[in-house]
Amino acid sequence: MIPMAMISASDFRNGVTFEMDGGVYSIIEFQHVKPGKGAAFVRTKIRNVITGSVVEKSYNPTAKFPTAYVERKDMEYGLIGEKLGHSFSREIHNLLASYTYDLKELPKNELDTFMKSRNFKGINVTIPYKESVIPYLDEIDEAAKAIGAVNTIVNREGRLIGYNTDFYGMRELLLSRSIRIEKRFVAVLGTGGTSKTACAVAKSLGASRIVRVSRNPHSDGDISYDELEAIKTDIQIIINTTPVGMYPNENCAPLDID
């Protein structure tokens, strides 16, 4: 962590965590507003680190708040993805571990530079880069290689090694909730890296049939949403691996199941 006594609202950016009214909050969205008339202000969405509740607040740019850490240009541990406003990873790691865990939103045109720099000790990878990072790796764990997607990368003395811990997490989640997959027809929504993990998990748990559903099916065995409608009554388990339904569109769904 980088200690910092105070931070001004004008310095807010995604991932900055600050104290206010006895609580600890993390910035998930911000906008500097300069109206034609009236004073400038900073419009934000902030998440309570403990409760997870999200509220909208506006601040005078000169308002100051105590803060424990700020996002660093270089990181040792963290999460990369294109959009990370929905992520609780930083809060979880900072509560459980002694290291600093950063969130790094990477536009697609910056992924190449970031991966080639290898300037990290260990990172997690989320949408849409779980497949894109594979060409930069020196070694891939056999399980991740079989799935074709990586969500964890460890830098061992300059060599990047990729793993897929999503498989174990998703499998344990289904088992812990007593969701029976064996001998059932499973539809996996989406065709990205997480969909490959979901298919591998469903197969390992004995699904009788698995189909992947895409807006634009290209791979053999993938079907469109229109094709899914025709067999929807036969589907027994649906696993959504698309971003639809994630923050800030929590009330959206990729499929009408009625």
C-alpha positions as CSV (number, residue, x, y, z in Angstrom):
1,M,0.0,0.0,0.0
2,I,1.0,3.6,-0.6
3,P,0.1,5.7,2.4
4,M,-1.5,9.0,1.7
5,A,-3.0,11.3,4.3
6,M,-5.7,13.0,2.2
7,I,-7.1,12.8,-1.3
8,S,-9.1,15.5,-3.1
9,A,-12.3,14.7,-5.0
10,S,-10.6,16.1,-8.1
11,D,-8.1,13.2,-7.9
12,F,-10.8,10.5,-7.8
13,R,-10.4,7.7,-10.3
14,N,-11.6,4.1,-10.5
15,G,-10.2,1.9,-7.8
16,V,-9.3,4.7,-5.3
17,T,-10.5,3.8,-1.8
18,F,-11.3,6.5,0.8
19,E,-13.0,7.0,4.1
20,M,-16.2,8.9,4.6
21,D,-18.7,9.1,7.5
22,G,-17.1,6.2,9.3
23,G,-17.2,3.9,6.2
24,V,-14.7,2.8,3.6
25,Y,-15.7,3.3,-0.1
26,S,-14.2,2.4,-3.4
27,I,-14.7,4.5,-6.6
28,I,-16.4,2.5,-9.4
29,E,-17.4,5.3,-11.7
30,F,-16.5,9.0,-11.8
31,Q,-17.1,12.0,-14.0
32,H,-15.7,15.6,-13.7
33,V,-18.6,17.9,-14.6
34,K,-18.1,21.5,-15.7
35,P,-21.5,23.0,-16.3
36,G,-22.0,26.2,-18.4
37,K,-23.3,27.9,-15.3
38,G,-22.6,27.0,-11.7
39,A,-19.7,25.4,-10.0
40,A,-17.8,22.4,-11.2
41,F,-18.3,19.1,-9.4
42,V,-17.3,15.4,-9.4
43,R,-20.1,12.9,-10.0
44,T,-19.4,9.4,-8.6
45,K,-20.7,5.9,-8.0
46,I,-19.1,4.5,-4.9
47,R,-19.2,1.0,-3.3
48,N,-19.1,0.4,0.4
49,V,-16.2,-2.0,0.8
50,I,-17.8,-3.9,3.7
51,T,-21.5,-4.0,2.8
52,G,-21.2,-3.9,-1.0
53,S,-23.9,-1.3,-1.4
54,V,-23.5,1.2,-4.2
55,V,-24.6,4.9,-4.0
56,E,-24.2,7.9,-6.2
57,K,-22.6,11.0,-4.8
58,S,-21.4,14.4,-6.0
59,Y,-18.6,16.3,-4.5
60,N,-16.9,19.7,-4.7
61,P,-13.5,19.1,-6.5
62,T,-11.7,20.6,-3.5
63,A,-13.3,18.3,-0.9
64,K,-10.7,16.1,0.8
65,F,-10.9,12.7,2.3
66,P,-8.6,10.3,4.3
67,T,-7.4,7.5,2.1
68,A,-5.3,4.3,2.7
69,Y,-4.0,3.6,-0.7
70,V,-4.2,4.8,-4.4
71,E,-3.9,2.9,-7.6
72,R,-0.2,2.6,-8.7
73,K,1.1,2.8,-12.2
74,D,3.0,-0.5,-11.7
75,M,1.5,-3.4,-9.8
76,E,2.8,-6.6,-8.2
77,Y,-0.6,-8.3,-7.9
78,G,-3.9,-7.5,-9.3
79,L,-6.7,-8.1,-11.8
80,I,-6.7,-7.1,-15.5
81,G,-9.8,-6.7,-17.7
82,E,-11.5,-4.3,-20.0
83,K,-14.1,-3.1,-17.5
84,L,-13.7,-3.7,-13.7
85,G,-16.4,-1.5,-12.1
86,H,-18.2,-4.7,-11.0
87,S,-15.2,-6.3,-9.3
88,F,-14.9,-7.1,-5.6
89,S,-11.4,-8.6,-6.1
90,R,-9.5,-5.7,-4.6
91,E,-11.6,-5.6,-1.5
92,I,-11.4,-9.3,-1.0
93,H,-7.6,-9.5,-1.4
94,N,-6.9,-6.5,0.7
95,L,-9.0,-8.0,3.6
96,L,-7.4,-11.4,3.3
97,A,-3.8,-10.7,2.4
98,S,-0.9,-8.5,3.3
99,Y,0.0,-7.5,-0.2
100,T,-1.5,-4.7,-2.3
101,Y,-3.9,-5.9,-4.9
102,D,-4.7,-3.5,-7.8
103,L,-7.4,-3.3,-10.4
104,K,-6.1,-2.4,-13.9
105,E,-8.6,-1.6,-16.6
106,L,-6.9,-2.3,-19.9
107,P,-8.2,-1.2,-23.3
108,K,-7.6,-3.9,-26.0
109,N,-4.9,-1.8,-27.6
110,E,-2.9,-1.7,-24.3
111,L,-2.9,-5.5,-23.6
112,D,0.1,-6.2,-25.8
113,T,2.3,-3.6,-24.1
114,F,1.2,-4.7,-20.6
115,M,1.8,-8.4,-21.2
116,K,5.2,-7.9,-22.9
117,S,6.4,-5.7,-20.0
118,R,5.9,-8.6,-17.5
119,N,6.0,-6.0,-14.8
120,F,4.0,-8.0,-12.2
121,K,4.4,-11.0,-9.8
122,G,0.9,-12.4,-10.3
123,I,-2.3,-11.4,-11.9
124,N,-5.9,-12.6,-12.4
125,V,-7.5,-12.2,-15.8
126,T,-11.1,-11.5,-16.6
127,I,-13.3,-10.6,-19.6
128,P,-12.3,-10.3,-22.4
129,Y,-8.7,-11.5,-22.1
130,K,-8.8,-15.1,-20.8
131,E,-7.9,-16.4,-24.2
132,S,-6.0,-13.3,-25.5
133,V,-3.2,-13.7,-22.9
134,I,-2.3,-17.2,-23.9
135,P,0.2,-16.3,-26.7
136,Y,2.3,-14.3,-24.1
137,L,2.8,-17.3,-21.8
138,D,5.9,-19.4,-21.5
139,E,4.0,-22.3,-19.9
140,I,0.4,-23.3,-19.4
141,D,-0.9,-25.7,-16.8
142,E,-2.3,-28.9,-18.3
143,A,-5.8,-28.2,-17.0
144,A,-5.8,-24.6,-18.4
145,K,-4.4,-25.9,-21.7
146,A,-7.2,-28.5,-22.0
147,I,-9.8,-25.8,-21.3
148,G,-8.2,-23.2,-23.6
149,A,-8.6,-20.3,-21.2
150,V,-6.4,-18.7,-18.4
151,N,-7.5,-16.7,-15.5
152,T,-4.3,-16.7,-13.4
153,I,-0.8,-15.8,-14.4
154,V,2.3,-16.2,-12.2
155,N,5.6,-14.6,-13.1
156,R,8.4,-17.0,-12.0
157,E,11.7,-15.3,-12.6
158,G,10.6,-13.7,-15.8
159,R,8.7,-16.8,-17.1
160,L,4.9,-16.4,-17.3
161,I,2.9,-19.5,-16.3
162,G,-0.9,-19.6,-16.8
163,Y,-3.5,-21.5,-14.8
164,N,-7.3,-21.8,-14.7
165,T,-8.7,-21.7,-11.2
166,D,-12.2,-20.8,-12.5
167,F,-12.7,-24.5,-13.2
168,Y,-12.3,-25.5,-9.5
169,G,-14.3,-22.5,-8.3
170,M,-17.2,-23.1,-10.6
171,R,-17.3,-26.8,-10.0
172,E,-17.3,-26.3,-6.2
173,L,-20.0,-23.6,-6.5
174,L,-22.3,-26.1,-8.3
175,L,-21.6,-28.9,-5.8
176,S,-21.9,-26.7,-2.8
177,R,-25.4,-25.6,-4.0
178,S,-26.4,-29.2,-4.8
179,I,-27.0,-28.3,-8.4
180,R,-27.0,-31.7,-10.2
181,I,-25.5,-31.7,-13.6
182,E,-25.2,-35.4,-14.2
183,K,-27.3,-36.7,-17.0
184,R,-28.8,-33.3,-17.7
185,F,-28.9,-31.1,-20.8
186,V,-26.8,-28.0,-20.2
187,A,-26.8,-24.7,-22.2
188,V,-23.8,-22.4,-21.8
189,L,-24.6,-18.8,-22.8
190,G,-21.5,-17.2,-24.4
191,T,-18.5,-18.4,-26.3
192,G,-15.6,-16.6,-24.5
193,G,-13.0,-18.0,-22.2
194,T,-15.4,-18.6,-19.3
195,S,-17.8,-20.5,-21.5
196,K,-15.0,-23.0,-22.2
197,T,-14.5,-23.4,-18.4
198,A,-18.2,-23.9,-17.9
199,C,-18.3,-26.6,-20.6
200,A,-15.4,-28.4,-19.0
201,V,-17.0,-28.3,-15.6
202,A,-20.3,-29.6,-17.0
203,K,-18.5,-32.4,-18.7
204,S,-16.6,-33.3,-15.6
205,L,-19.9,-33.5,-13.7
206,G,-21.5,-35.9,-16.2
207,A,-23.8,-33.7,-18.3
208,S,-25.6,-35.7,-20.9
209,R,-25.4,-32.9,-23.5
210,I,-23.8,-29.5,-23.7
211,V,-24.5,-26.7,-26.2
212,R,-22.9,-23.2,-26.3
213,V,-25.1,-20.3,-27.4
214,S,-23.8,-17.3,-29.3
215,R,-25.2,-14.2,-31.0
216,N,-22.9,-15.2,-33.9
217,P,-22.1,-18.9,-33.8
218,H,-19.0,-19.9,-35.7
219,S,-17.6,-23.0,-34.0
220,D,-19.0,-26.5,-34.7
221,G,-21.7,-27.3,-32.2
222,D,-22.5,-23.7,-31.2
223,I,-26.0,-22.5,-31.7
224,S,-27.7,-19.2,-32.0
225,Y,-30.3,-17.8,-29.6
226,D,-33.0,-18.3,-32.2
227,E,-32.0,-22.0,-32.3
228,L,-32.0,-22.1,-28.5
229,E,-35.6,-20.9,-28.5
230,A,-36.6,-24.0,-30.5
231,I,-35.2,-26.4,-27.8
232,K,-35.6,-24.2,-24.7
233,T,-38.1,-26.6,-23.1
234,D,-35.5,-29.4,-23.2
235,I,-32.8,-27.4,-21.4
236,Q,-32.4,-28.4,-17.8
237,I,-29.4,-26.2,-16.7
238,I,-28.4,-22.8,-18.0
239,I,-25.0,-21.3,-17.2
240,N,-24.6,-17.6,-18.2
241,T,-21.0,-16.7,-19.0
242,T,-21.8,-13.5,-20.9
243,P,-21.3,-10.0,-19.4
244,V,-25.1,-9.5,-19.6
245,G,-26.5,-9.0,-16.1
246,M,-23.3,-7.6,-14.6
247,Y,-22.9,-4.1,-13.2
248,P,-24.2,-1.6,-14.3
249,N,-26.9,-3.6,-16.1
250,E,-27.9,-6.0,-13.3
251,N,-31.5,-6.2,-14.4
252,C,-30.7,-7.4,-17.9
253,A,-30.8,-11.0,-19.0
254,P,-29.4,-12.7,-22.2
255,L,-32.4,-15.1,-22.3
256,D,-36.1,-15.0,-21.4
257,I,-36.8,-18.3,-19.7
258,D,-40.5,-17.9,-19.4
